[in-house]
Amino acid sequence: IKYTVYYSSYSDFSSSQTISGLTSTNYTFTSNLTENTTYYWKVAAIDEYTPPLPTLSEKSFSFYVKPVPPASPSNVKITDGIISWSPVLLDEDGSAIVDLSAYNIYLSSDIKIIGSTETFASYTTATSTFAKSGFWTVIRAVDDFGNESANSVAVKSDETKQILISKDKEVIIELPSAAQSFLSNVIISISKSGGIYDIKPLNSLTMAEINGFTFSSPVKITFEEAGDCVYWYNGVEYVALGGKKGNSITVETTKLGKFYTGTIAATKLKLASSFPTKIFTPNNDGINDEINLTFTGITEDITDAEIFDVTGKKIADMKKGDYSRFSWDGKNSDGKTVLPGVYIYQVKSGKNVCNGTVVVAR
């Protein structure tokens, strides 16, 4: 027995296409279908050992192909009072866009409300517009069905930084000048599932994720709707980056990826994670050459993060990383690699102190 699928955008199948020779009882379309279209289908069973008279299913079925929003504009910049961007050529799923209508322009002096209905300013079919002094500008591509892309980065004529804000206003990414050079033909995608935000860099020419992407200097990511702590997935586990200050959490990081916003049980300063786990080998082989310690319960700026030997002699200061993460490369204050053994870390945050041990091995 083999199967033939008949499908059509007409309910009476007055014009249809077929997919024949199927041996499985399910089928996945391998070519793009037309957006905003209802398709109808029937299936026929054919016995190869009798005259090939197909037996069609008595009932037809249907499915709807939802429009795919356009990709967001990339390479947004201001030059001599003119905001320009690259033309959007793809939908957000990476397929070629065939229904691009225009670009919607949003203006606001308050970055946290930009993109809302009241901040809509105009639209254009060009890939440039005039900057308005004192206002942030965001561009969204829009298709023939009225579907808008995600926000472009926001730019402002009297600001050197750029800001990316998610459509739901829950995530704000502040991009300093040093980080902007890494965004050539790059779109930062922000999506959310449960309490996990997936923030990833995409190649705007293919919409494929860029692996190994790292900024040269930290960017600030603010989570407006979060628990008491933000955790980042390092490929093995979620490690804590920082806790709530006020109504939001801001972390500084050079890496994007998956971020979990959760609630911690207590605010006491404590070690949240160690990577690698306690033992590291600073031998310059590129594997576990430094140890990274992340702490929770930080209520104010940390004043001290130090390493001591077992006699209590100070060896070195730890290097501050992303918000509440500190690292040590296994070297003393003179830049020389220490001898193998047990060393003590001590971190102070206000009146709270957290101590523990790490092991240098070879």
N, C-alpha and C positions, 0 to 999 in steps of 0.2 A: 504494500500500500504506500502510495505517495500522495502528497497534498499540493494543491494549488490555491494560493491566496489571490482573491480579486479585491482590489481597493479602488475607491473613487471619491472625488469630492462632490459627486451627485448621488443623492439618495436612491435614485432609480437606476443607477449604474449605466446610464446612457453613454457614458464614456468612462472607461476603466483601464487599469493596468493590472498585470498579473505577475505573480512570482511563483514559478513552477518547480517541480522536482524536489519538494521539501520532504524530508524523512522524519523530521521532528515535529512535535505538536506545538511548538512555539516559534516565533520569528521576531527578530529585531531589525528594524530598518537601518540600513547602512548608508543611506544617502539622505540629504536634507529634504524635509517636507516643507510645504508652504506655511508660513506663520499665519495665525489667526484664521485657521481653516478647520472645518469639521470633515473628517474622512470616514467613509463607510466601508465595511469589508465583509466578505463572505469567504468561506473555505470549502473546497471541493476535495473529496477523497477519490483516488483513482487506483483501480486494481490493474496492475500491469499485465496480468495473465488472462484478462478478458478484454473484449473490445473497449477501447478507451473512452467510455461514456462517463464523464465526471458526475458525481453525486454531490450537488451543492447543498450546503446547509440551508434549512428552511428559513432561518432568521438571519438578518444582517445585523451587524454591530457597528458601533461608531466610537471615535475618539477625537478629541480636540487638540490641535497643536497651538499652544499658547505663543504669543509673540515673545521673542527674546529681546530684552533691552539692549540698546547699543553699549559698546564699551565707553568708558569715560574718556574725555579728552586728555591727552598727554602733552608733555613739553610746554606747559603753560609758563609764560614769562612776560615781564614788562620791559619794554624798550622805548625810551623817549615818550612816555605817556600812552603807549599803545600796548594793549594786552593781546598776545597772539598764542596760538596753539596749533598742534598738528591736526590735520583732518582725520576724523574717525572713519576707519575703513572696515572695522569688524564689529560684530555683535559680541556681547560679553562671553559667549560660548566659543568664540574663535572663528565662527563662520563669517563669510564675507557679507557685509551689510548691503542690502538692496533697497531698503526702505528708509534711509536717513532723510529726515525732513528739514531740520534746522538745529541751531544751538540756542538753548535758553540761557539767559544771563540773569544772575541774581546779585543784588547789591545790598550790603548792610554794614553799618558801623559796628554792630555787635556780631562777632563771629559765631556765637552760640545759637543764633536764630537764622543764620543764612541758609537759604534753600527752602525756607517756609514760603507759603503762598504770598504773604505780604511783602516778601523781599524780591519777588519777581520784578525785573526791570524791563526787559525787552527780549527779542530774539533776533537772530541773524543767520543767514545762510553762508556768510563769510567765515573765515577763521581768525578774525581779529575784531577788537572793539576798543573804544576809548576807555582809559582808566579814569575813575572819578575820585578826586582828592578826598581823603578821609573815609573811604569806603572799601571794604573787602569785596572782591569779585570772585564768583564761582561760576563755572561753565558746566552745563549738562547737555549732552547730545540727546536729541529726541527723534523718534521715528514717526512714520505715517499714522501709527495707531495711538500716538500720544504717550508712548512709554519713554520715560526718561532714563538716562544712564545714572550711575552713581556720580557724586560730586567730583569735579576736578579739584586740584589743590586751589586753595584760596590765595589770592595775591592782593597786595595793597601798595600803592605808589610810594608811600613814605615808610614802608617796612622792608627790611632785608629778608626776614623769615617768611616762609610759606606755611600754610596751615591746611591740613586735610581733616575734614569732619565727616563722620559717617552720616548717612541719611537720617538715621534714628536719633542723631545727636548724642549718642552714648560714648563715642570714642573721638578724641581730638588728638591729632598728631602734629606736633610743632617741629618744623624742619628748618634748622639754621642754614645759613649760606653754604657751609662746608658740606652739608648732606645733600644739597640740591644738585650738585654735579653728578651724583649717582643716579639721578632720576631721568637721565636721557633715555627716551623710549621705554620708560618704566611707569607702570600704573600700580599703585598700592591698593589692593583689594581688601575690604573689611566685611566680614560676614560673621554671623553669630548663630550658634546652636546650643540651646540650654544656657549654661553659664560660661561657655567657651567661645572666645572671640578668635577667629582665624584671620590674621593680618599677614598678607603675603604679597611679595613683589611679582608682578606679571610683566612679561615682555609685550609691549603695546602692539608690536608688529605680528605677534602670533597668539597672544593671550595665554601663553604657556607660563607656568610658574618658573621663576629663576632660582635655581638651587645654589646654596652657598652664599647668598646675598648678605653683605655686611656693610653698614655705613662706616665711614672713616672716623666719624665723631658721633657721640650719642644724640639721639632725637628724644624728645619728650612725648610720652603717650599718657594721656589722661583718660581714665575710665570714670564717667559721670555716674553710672548706675552700677554699683559694685558692692561686694561684701566688705570684710575688714582687711582683705589682703589680695594681692594679685600674684599669680603664679605663672611662670613661663615654662613651656615644655622644652627640655634640652635634648630630646630624642630618646631619653631613657625614662625620665620622670619629670614631674612638675616641681620646680624649685621656686621658693618665695622670692619676690622682688621688692615688695614694699607694702606698707600698711596705710590705712586711711588717715588722711589729714583733712578735717572738715567733712564736706559732703562728697568728696571724690578722692581718687587715688592717682597720683602721677608718678610714673617711673621713667628713668632714663636708660636707654638701651641702644646698642648698635645693631641688634638683631631683631628681626620680625619673627612671626611664627604663631603658635597657639598660646593664648593667654587665658587662664582660668581665674575668674573672680569669685572668691569664696569667703567664708567666715572662719576666723580663727577663734579658738576657745578662750584664750587669755591674751593680755597685752604684755606680759612679762617678757623681757628681752631673752631670747633663746635662739640656739642654732636651729635653723629650719632644714638645711641640707648642706652636704659636703660633696664636691665633685672634683676629682675622684674621691672615693670614700676613705677619708682619713690618711691613706698612704699615697705618697706621690714620689716621682723619681726625676728630679731636676738635672737631667744629663744631656739636655739639648737634642734629644732624638725626635722631638715633636709629639711625643706621647706622654701625657700626664706630667708635663714639665712644671706645672704650677698647680696649686690647690686653690679652689674657690669655695668660700664659705658664705652662705646666705643666712640672714637673721630676720626674725619676726619680732614684733613688739616694739619697734622703734617709734618713739614718741617725739623726738627732736633730733637735731643734727648730731651725728656721732662725733665726738671730739678725739677719741683715741681708738686705734685698732693696731695692736702691737704683737710682736712675736718675741718670746723669751726662751732661753734654754732652761734645763731642769734646775740650774742653780739660781735662777731668778735674774740672770743677766739679760738685758735687752739686746736682741739681735737685729731687729729691723722693724720698720713700720709696714703695715700691710697696705696694699694699693686699693683705693676705692674704685669699684666698678659700677655696675648698674644699680643705682639707688642704695640698696641694702646688701649688696654683694661686695666682698673683699677678697683679694687674692694675695698669695705670697709665692714668689718664684724660687724659694729655697736659697736665697742669697742674703748675706748680712748687709749692714749699712754701708760697707765698703765695696759692695758689688761682687763679693767672692762667694762661691757656693759653699754652704755649710757642710759639716761632716754628717754622715748618716746618724740618725737617732731620733729621740722623742723631743718635740718642742711644744711650747705652750702658747696658745693665742689668748689674748685678752681684748675684749671689745667693751667700750663704755658708751652708754647712751643716757645722758642726763645723770641720774643717780643710780641707774642700773648697770650692772657689770655681768658679763658672760665670759667664762673661762672654759677652756678645753684643750685637748692635745691633738697634734698631728704628727705623722711619722715621715721622716725623710729616709728614703731607701735608694739603693743603686741598682 
